[in-house]
């Protein structure tokens, strides 16, 4: 039978080994790459210890505690409310009051976007902040969502050789001021939309035009693959060639296949809420 004092010497030896290791590693300044590797290794050790504690505890521990005040939880439920909305043709969205979050979907025949067709994964997600911080009503927020969606519609329409506005749909959700960022962050993490800058593939849709002689940046991948905006055509160099962009897209869809059904989508939402 195991007594209270059993393993005390072994645990103390492990503790001393960790102390010695840390002292040795911090005797001189570490290069960033080595410091990052050590950080990951130590965090992995912490996870191993926590896993051992769970295994020897006869009482089960939930994997996560549900905290309604956690911004990530609020972001998840706000995102769920967004995908509960019906899709509307992007070309037909008029003016309406409210700020919040939105998702744009592609259902056309542009071959590089083939995996997205008829899927539940948007090509782009975003937010529109209220006109007045902490606005309490949709009217006070101003017609921010409508303006942002119609701005995207106009930019897509300019890429007439590769895209058709008729091939895009949108979902949008008016959100209480202050929570739109949490929802957008969750949507980006969940869907990894290829037009979002965070995915680092086809960024550039949201850029605003300025004279090429006044900026040092190169033409964005979005404008390279979807030419049509006059100001972007003035740039003399692409940030990435079309072949590189297509290759990046193919690799992305292999690593992150689009969610094809509503059932898949909902299960993904629910998975992050399960405690066991």
PyMOL commands that set and color helices and strands:
alter all, ss='L'
color gray80, all
select helices_A, chain A and resi 8-25+32-56+71-83+90-92+111-116+138-141+144-158+165-167+180-191+197-199+212-214+221-225+230-233+242-255+262-271
alter helices_A, ss='H'
color red, helices_A
select strands_A, chain A and resi 88-89+100-106+124-128+168-174
alter strands_A, ss='S'
color yellow, strands_A
deselect
rebuild
show_as cartoon
